[in-house]
Amino acid sequence: MANKFGELDREHERQEQASKPAPAFKDQVRTLGGDWFQVPPKTREWLATFQDEVEGNEDEKKRRVHGLIARGELHILAGEGGAGKGRFALQLALCLAGAPNGKPFSSRLALNAHPLGKGEKILFLVGEDDAHELHARTFGAAKVEGFNPEHMRTAPSRVLWRSFRGDPWRLVAQSKDNGVEATADFRDLRAYLEENGPWAMIVIDPLSRFLPIEENDNPAMHQAAAEIENLCKVPGNPAVVVVAHTRKPADKGGRVMDLSQHDVRGASAVVNAARLVIMLAPGAEYVTVNGKGEVVETEAANARTIREHSVRVAIVKDNVGAKGRPFTLNFHLDGGLRAETESERTERRKKQWGHGLPPKPVKAKPESKAKGGAPTSDDDGGFQS
């Protein structure tokens, strides 16, 4: 029977999965590769990368390239409600599927989206948003990225979604022995992915919506994470991105460095399983626009200053490379996200530090340490760009 993603004979699927013998342990034990000591590993496949702004020759710049989304790995995209997590994921996906210049968020940053391979697609499992919200985000992203008719024809066929708003669809459930097991819904999803690949990225937004288990139950969340990691093995070796909330709101200034991987809400098991954790913290920027809403210089005719919401993006955990420096994205008037301009960055720095340059990192003195041994400082240690 053809898979319609929800119309399989689920009992037959359960029996088929149960009948497959598990590989013997001895058959899976390996030795270290004989050439691993001399031959460097293959370059990791990244869907998106970014580069710190550094002076120097090309070799030095290459060493400062950091990964953002890696194929075959589990990622967490975390932040408080309304920080822009879903918007960030969708706009990045649209850029992967056909952005005009491969620079997500109309980026002045060295932020690159690596085009999808032949036939590759991206799937969004959306738990809380409906078609209207996805439409608004897509429209905003197209405005910021400058999609032309050709790109508008390409991207829609490569970014797929299904909304589960009001639908009790679940990835895992409690088993008879009080453990956690994959549901028939999850097996249905796996079968769909196997039949309709290859896939480049799978986004689960938010993860808590699809897990009917206590999110602070570490053993249960550990088993749930193991099931979700299996999605990385479907055709295409996709990146799996789960959207999560933080335990506490970020500071008003959007200082992501005040948050860490430990601020992801729920048990630590999913964070431990994820290879990369990307944190978003909301903030606000003041920009000057003309009558059309375009950013202009202050002296321009009909210019006015408006408050534009922004989001600070930082990798707070990275098991596959260097974290890199955080960067800021602003919410465009049409609803998309775009990188801050040079003038906006200078203005932000002036508001934070009174001048256009970041402060030099201050080495904390032993006597200036706060309770628990954490250095105290009013600046951000030079981490914000």
C-alpha positions as CSV (number, residue, x, y, z in Angstrom):
1,M,0.0,0.0,0.0
2,A,1.4,3.5,-0.9
3,N,2.3,5.5,2.1
4,K,0.0,8.6,2.5
5,F,1.7,9.7,5.8
6,G,-1.1,8.7,8.1
7,E,-3.0,6.1,6.1
8,L,-0.8,3.0,6.5
9,D,-2.1,-0.2,8.0
10,R,-0.3,0.5,11.3
11,E,-0.7,-2.9,12.9
12,H,0.9,-4.5,9.8
13,E,3.8,-2.0,10.1
14,R,4.2,-2.8,13.8
15,Q,4.4,-6.6,13.1
16,E,6.9,-6.0,10.2
17,Q,9.2,-4.0,12.4
18,A,9.1,-6.5,15.2
19,S,10.0,-9.4,12.8
20,K,13.3,-7.8,11.8
21,P,16.2,-9.5,13.8
22,A,18.5,-7.1,15.6
23,P,22.2,-7.3,14.6
24,A,24.4,-9.3,17.0
25,F,26.6,-7.2,19.3
26,K,29.8,-8.9,18.1
27,D,29.0,-8.0,14.5
28,Q,29.0,-4.3,15.4
29,V,32.3,-4.0,17.2
30,R,35.0,-2.3,15.2
31,T,38.7,-1.4,15.6
32,L,40.1,2.1,15.1
33,G,40.8,2.6,11.4
34,G,44.4,1.8,10.6
35,D,44.8,5.0,8.6
36,W,43.1,7.3,11.1
37,F,46.5,8.3,12.5
38,Q,47.8,9.7,9.2
39,V,44.8,10.5,7.0
40,P,42.6,13.4,8.0
41,P,38.8,12.7,8.3
42,K,36.5,13.7,5.5
43,T,35.1,17.3,5.7
44,R,31.8,17.2,7.6
45,E,28.8,18.0,5.4
46,W,27.2,21.2,6.5
47,L,23.9,22.7,5.4
48,A,24.7,26.1,6.8
49,T,28.0,27.7,8.0
50,F,29.1,31.1,9.1
51,Q,32.4,32.8,9.4
52,D,33.8,35.2,12.1
53,E,34.8,38.6,10.7
54,V,38.6,38.4,11.1
55,E,41.5,40.1,9.4
56,G,44.2,38.0,7.8
57,N,44.9,35.8,4.8
58,E,42.5,33.3,3.3
59,D,43.9,30.4,5.3
60,E,43.3,32.2,8.5
61,K,39.8,33.0,7.5
62,K,39.1,29.4,6.6
63,R,40.0,28.4,10.1
64,R,37.4,30.7,11.4
65,V,34.5,29.1,9.5
66,H,32.0,27.5,11.9
67,G,29.2,25.1,11.3
68,L,25.6,26.0,12.0
69,I,23.6,23.0,10.7
70,A,25.3,19.6,10.1
71,R,23.9,16.7,8.2
72,G,23.2,13.5,10.1
73,E,23.2,15.3,13.5
74,L,20.6,16.2,16.1
75,H,20.3,19.9,16.8
76,I,18.3,21.9,19.4
77,L,17.0,25.4,18.5
78,A,16.0,27.0,21.8
79,G,14.7,30.3,23.1
80,E,11.8,31.8,24.9
81,G,8.4,32.1,23.4
82,G,8.3,34.6,20.5
83,A,12.0,34.8,20.1
84,G,11.7,33.8,16.5
85,K,12.7,30.1,16.5
86,G,10.2,28.9,14.0
87,R,10.8,32.0,11.8
88,F,14.5,31.4,11.9
89,A,14.2,27.7,10.9
90,L,11.7,28.3,8.1
91,Q,13.7,31.2,6.5
92,L,16.9,29.1,6.7
93,A,15.1,26.2,5.0
94,L,13.8,28.5,2.2
95,C,17.4,29.7,1.6
96,L,18.6,26.1,1.4
97,A,15.8,25.4,-1.1
98,G,16.6,28.2,-3.4
99,A,17.8,31.5,-2.1
100,P,19.0,33.9,-4.8
101,N,22.5,34.4,-3.4
102,G,22.9,31.6,-0.8
103,K,23.2,34.2,1.9
104,P,20.5,33.6,4.5
105,F,18.9,36.6,6.1
106,S,20.1,38.9,3.3
107,S,23.4,38.5,5.2
108,R,26.2,40.9,5.4
109,L,27.6,38.2,7.7
110,A,29.7,35.4,6.1
111,L,26.7,33.2,6.6
112,N,26.2,30.6,3.9
113,A,23.4,28.2,3.0
114,H,24.7,25.3,1.0
115,P,22.2,24.4,-1.8
116,L,20.3,21.1,-1.5
117,G,21.3,18.2,-3.6
118,K,19.3,16.8,-6.5
119,G,15.8,15.9,-5.3
120,E,16.5,16.7,-1.6
121,K,13.7,18.1,0.5
122,I,13.1,19.6,4.0
123,L,10.2,18.6,6.2
124,F,8.6,20.6,9.0
125,L,6.4,18.9,11.6
126,V,4.5,21.8,13.0
127,G,2.7,21.4,16.3
128,E,1.4,24.8,17.2
129,D,1.2,27.0,14.0
130,D,-1.4,26.9,11.2
131,A,-1.2,27.6,7.5
132,H,-1.8,31.3,8.1
133,E,1.3,31.7,10.3
134,L,3.4,29.7,7.9
135,H,2.2,31.8,5.0
136,A,3.1,35.0,6.9
137,R,6.6,33.7,7.7
138,T,7.1,32.6,4.1
139,F,6.0,36.0,2.7
140,G,8.4,37.8,5.1
141,A,11.3,35.6,4.2
142,A,10.7,36.1,0.5
143,K,10.7,39.9,0.9
144,V,14.0,39.9,2.9
145,E,15.8,37.3,0.6
146,G,14.6,38.9,-2.6
147,F,13.1,35.8,-4.1
148,N,12.4,36.2,-7.8
149,P,9.7,34.1,-9.7
150,E,12.2,31.4,-10.5
151,H,13.2,30.9,-6.9
152,M,9.5,31.0,-5.9
153,R,8.8,28.1,-8.2
154,T,11.7,26.1,-6.9
155,A,11.5,26.5,-3.1
156,P,7.9,25.5,-2.5
157,S,8.3,22.0,-3.9
158,R,11.4,21.4,-1.7
159,V,10.0,22.6,1.7
160,L,7.2,20.4,2.9
161,W,5.1,20.7,6.1
162,R,2.3,19.2,8.1
163,S,0.5,20.9,10.9
164,F,-0.6,18.9,13.9
165,R,-2.5,21.7,15.6
166,G,-5.4,20.0,17.4
167,D,-4.2,16.5,16.4
168,P,-3.0,14.2,19.2
169,W,-0.1,12.9,16.9
170,R,2.9,11.7,18.9
171,L,6.4,10.5,18.3
172,V,6.7,8.3,21.3
173,A,4.5,6.9,24.1
174,Q,4.9,5.1,27.4
175,S,5.4,1.3,26.9
176,K,3.9,-1.5,29.0
177,D,7.1,-1.8,31.0
178,N,7.0,1.9,31.8
179,G,9.7,2.7,29.3
180,V,9.3,4.7,26.1
181,E,8.7,3.3,22.6
182,A,8.0,4.7,19.2
183,T,4.4,5.1,18.3
184,A,2.6,3.9,15.2
185,D,2.6,7.6,14.2
186,F,6.4,7.6,14.4
187,R,6.7,4.4,12.3
188,D,4.3,6.0,9.8
189,L,6.6,9.0,9.6
190,R,9.7,6.8,9.2
191,A,8.0,4.8,6.4
192,Y,7.0,8.1,4.6
193,L,10.6,9.4,4.9
194,E,12.0,6.2,3.6
195,E,9.8,6.2,0.6
196,N,10.0,9.9,-0.3
197,G,13.6,10.8,0.2
198,P,16.3,12.0,0.0
199,W,15.9,14.5,2.9
200,A,18.3,17.3,3.9
201,M,16.6,18.5,7.1
202,I,13.7,17.6,9.4
203,V,12.4,20.2,11.8
204,I,10.2,19.3,14.8
205,D,8.5,22.4,16.2
206,P,8.2,22.2,19.1
207,L,9.5,18.9,20.4
208,S,7.4,19.0,23.6
209,R,4.2,19.0,21.5
210,F,5.0,15.5,20.2
211,L,6.1,13.9,23.5
212,P,3.2,12.9,25.9
213,I,5.8,12.2,28.6
214,E,7.0,14.3,31.5
215,E,9.8,16.5,30.0
216,N,11.7,16.4,33.3
217,D,11.8,12.6,33.3
218,N,15.5,12.1,32.3
219,P,15.3,8.3,31.6
220,A,12.2,8.7,29.5
221,M,13.6,11.7,27.6
222,H,16.8,9.7,27.0
223,Q,14.8,7.0,25.3
224,A,12.8,9.6,23.3
225,A,16.0,11.2,22.1
226,A,17.3,7.9,20.9
227,E,14.2,7.3,18.8
228,I,14.4,10.8,17.4
229,E,18.1,10.4,16.5
230,N,17.0,7.5,14.2
231,L,15.5,10.1,11.9
232,C,19.1,11.1,11.0
233,K,19.4,7.7,9.3
234,V,16.7,8.1,6.7
235,P,17.7,8.7,3.0
236,G,19.8,11.8,2.6
237,N,21.3,11.6,6.1
238,P,19.3,14.7,7.2
239,A,20.0,17.2,10.0
240,V,17.2,16.9,12.6
241,V,16.4,20.2,14.3
242,V,14.1,20.1,17.4
243,V,12.7,23.4,18.6
244,A,12.6,23.8,22.4
245,H,11.9,26.5,25.0
246,T,14.2,27.9,27.6
247,R,13.6,27.7,31.3
248,K,14.0,31.5,31.9
249,P,13.6,34.6,29.6
250,A,16.7,36.2,28.2
251,D,17.9,39.6,29.5
252,K,16.2,42.6,27.8
253,G,19.4,43.3,25.9
254,G,19.3,40.0,24.2
255,R,22.5,38.8,25.9
256,V,22.7,35.2,24.8
257,M,25.9,34.6,26.7
258,D,23.8,34.8,29.9
259,L,22.1,31.6,28.7
260,S,23.7,28.2,28.2
261,Q,22.7,24.7,27.1
262,H,21.5,24.0,30.7
263,D,18.8,26.6,30.2
264,V,16.9,24.4,27.7
265,R,13.7,23.5,29.4
266,G,13.2,19.9,30.5
267,A,15.6,17.0,31.3
268,S,19.2,17.2,30.1
269,A,19.0,13.9,28.1
270,V,17.9,15.6,24.8
271,V,20.6,18.3,25.2
272,N,23.2,15.7,25.9
273,A,22.1,13.8,22.7
274,A,22.2,16.9,20.5
275,R,25.5,17.7,18.9
276,L,24.7,21.4,18.5
277,V,22.5,23.7,20.6
278,I,21.6,27.1,19.0
279,M,20.1,29.7,21.4
280,L,18.0,32.7,20.4
281,A,17.4,35.6,22.7
282,P,15.1,38.5,21.9
283,G,16.2,42.1,21.9
284,A,15.4,45.4,20.2
285,E,17.2,47.7,17.8
286,Y,16.4,51.3,16.7
287,V,16.7,51.9,13.0
288,T,16.0,54.8,10.6
289,V,13.6,54.1,7.7
290,N,12.1,56.1,4.8
291,G,8.4,56.2,3.8
292,K,8.7,52.7,2.2
293,G,10.1,51.2,5.3
294,E,13.6,50.8,3.8
295,V,16.6,51.4,6.1
296,V,18.3,54.7,5.3
297,E,20.8,57.2,6.7
298,T,19.5,59.5,9.4
299,E,19.9,62.6,7.2
300,A,17.7,61.2,4.4
301,A,14.5,62.9,3.5
302,N,11.3,61.7,5.3
303,A,13.5,59.6,7.5
304,R,12.1,58.4,10.9
305,T,13.4,56.3,13.7
306,I,11.5,53.1,14.7
307,R,12.0,50.4,17.2
308,E,12.8,47.1,15.4
309,H,12.8,43.9,17.3
310,S,15.8,41.7,16.9
311,V,17.1,38.3,18.0
312,R,20.6,37.4,19.1
313,V,21.8,34.0,17.8
314,A,24.6,32.0,19.5
315,I,25.8,28.4,19.5
316,V,26.0,27.4,23.1
317,K,27.0,23.8,22.5
318,D,29.0,22.4,19.7
319,N,30.4,18.9,19.8
320,V,31.5,18.9,16.1
321,G,33.5,22.2,15.8
322,A,34.2,25.6,17.3
323,K,31.2,27.7,18.5
324,G,32.0,30.9,16.8
325,R,30.8,34.4,17.8
326,P,27.1,35.3,18.2
327,F,25.4,37.4,15.6
328,T,22.3,39.6,15.5
329,L,19.3,39.4,13.2
330,N,16.6,42.0,13.0
331,F,12.9,41.5,12.3
332,H,12.1,43.1,9.0
333,L,8.9,45.2,8.6
334,D,7.5,42.5,6.4
335,G,8.1,39.8,9.0
336,G,11.3,38.2,7.8
337,L,14.7,38.2,9.6
338,R,17.8,40.0,8.2
339,A,21.3,40.6,9.4
340,E,22.0,43.9,11.1
341,T,23.9,46.5,9.0
342,E,27.2,48.1,9.9
343,S,25.5,51.2,11.0
344,E,23.0,49.3,13.1
345,R,25.8,47.3,14.8
346,T,27.7,50.5,15.6
347,E,24.6,52.1,17.1
348,R,23.9,49.0,19.2
349,R,27.5,49.0,20.5
350,K,27.2,52.7,21.4
351,K,24.0,51.9,23.4
352,Q,25.8,49.1,25.2
353,W,29.2,50.6,25.7
354,G,29.1,54.3,24.9
355,H,31.3,53.9,21.8
356,G,31.4,52.0,18.5
357,L,34.0,49.4,19.6
358,P,33.5,46.4,21.9
359,P,35.3,46.5,25.2
360,K,38.5,44.5,25.6
361,P,37.9,41.3,27.7
362,V,38.5,42.0,31.4
363,K,40.2,39.2,33.3
364,A,38.4,38.9,36.5
365,K,40.4,39.2,39.7
366,P,40.0,36.4,42.3
367,E,38.3,38.8,44.7
368,S,35.8,39.9,42.1
369,K,34.3,36.5,41.7
370,A,30.6,36.1,42.5
371,K,29.1,33.4,44.6
372,G,29.9,30.1,43.0
373,G,33.1,31.3,41.4
374,A,31.7,33.0,38.4
375,P,33.5,36.1,37.3
376,T,31.5,39.3,37.5
377,S,31.7,41.9,34.8
378,D,29.4,44.5,33.2
379,D,30.6,43.7,29.7
380,D,30.1,40.6,27.7
381,G,33.7,39.5,27.7
382,G,34.1,40.6,24.1
383,F,31.9,37.8,22.8
384,Q,29.3,40.0,21.1
385,S,30.4,41.2,17.7
